[in-house]
Amino acid sequence: MKKLFLATLLFSFLNVGHAQQTKEEIQKRQQELQQEIDELNRNLQETKKNKKQSLSQYALIQRKLKARAELINNLNKEMKKIDDEIFMTNRDIYRYKNELDTLKDNYAKSILFAYKNRSNYDYLNFLFSATSFNDAVKRVAYLKSYRQYRETQADNIFKTQDVLRQKNVQLAGSKNEKNKNIGEQNKQLNVLQADKSEVNDVLAKLKSDEKNLSTQIRDRERTRTKLQQALRTIINREIAEAKKREQQRLERERQERLAREEAERKRRAEQQKQAAAANAKPADNTKPAVTPGNTEPEPAATKPTLGAATTGLSSAPKTDRTYSPFESTTEGLTLSLNFENNRNKLPWPVDAGFVSVHFGSYEIPNTKLKGYSDGIDISLPVGSSVKAVAEGEVSTIFDLGTQTVVVRHGKYFTTYSNLSTVNVTKGQQVRPGTVVGKAAAGSDGEGILTFMVTNDKGANLNPEAWLRRR
């Protein structure tokens, strides 16, 4: 028993790290990873049709390698869960066997006792030896309860044997599942080695075609620079227009306030004129004379207060946010807050595809090739629909060899670049899922979409931190 207690304690410590994720969640993630790997394999077959070596092909194989490694890691987690189940089942079997032995031993003792005292004479002698009627009744109840106890003992033995059979079946199932898991794990490890060999082959080909890839990266850098310059211009123009609209609104409010003050001044002057005319008439004994001293008190003029009107936030709720011209109206602030509240939940701008270039700096191993991405590049079939990810307004559409659409969401901007056609117009209101255009081919001949998220300061944000997990 001491060994069993120590083993149970050890199991409890080992099980702490896996308590956060159930076996069903692990298996569900395995299915998702397998589906992703299958899709990546299909995309890889498409990219192999293009004889030109590309960064997309390398990124695709790298992504598949990462998904395969995660799948193997999930299989390891499932193996630990199965081992835990086997341990728990073995522990239960050990406990039920001990209980069954105890039940059988007690039942055997009770049967032996009943056999030794089986004669009617002993039964009657036990009853008639009672000292009173109440004592006799108690002895009868005792004999009945003893018989029921033996029946209960037998029933408990049968139930425990049934539970023990179920536990043995469960144990056999867990061991079976473990063997399947080991087989799948070995299979995935072999495929992982093949994937690593494929990566090495692609890297060798990329190195041999370094000159062509260098041209692709230079093209990307030129496009990136032009896109950044265009975005800065657009954001600065939008800020200037937002400030201009705010100043116009403030000027309208000032003019309206002056008009109200002028109307109030004229009303007072008219009241004073009427009061003076009334004082000039003969006194009426039935009516008190109206003098300037007993006229009705005039309402005090409303004084302008230093508040939202002077700060440009008259219609916006009070917040502790850093001031932005794009949030000077309720609509602008609402769009910003909706965009922020959907961080990690925004839908993807495409239905199919994979990230071939991630946000930030990147480099190709075994080469001197490196670059930087202000957003993410999504490889996808040419002509795929590109959709808006959030509610907003089309800020501008411009041409960089291919079409680019910029959508403003309050103080945030999303950019959809490398479009062959555009389905929206400047100033159009869009919602999540609104098709903004179709994806065009990149310099390597494969479909590509550059997707960016930018704030009102012109800082680029990692789009993958805003999009939901696929």
Summary of the structure (lengths in Angstrom):
residues: 470
radius of gyration: 41.4
end to end distance: 49.1
largest distance: 138.3
contacts: 1319
relative contact order: 0.09
helix: 60%
strand: 14%
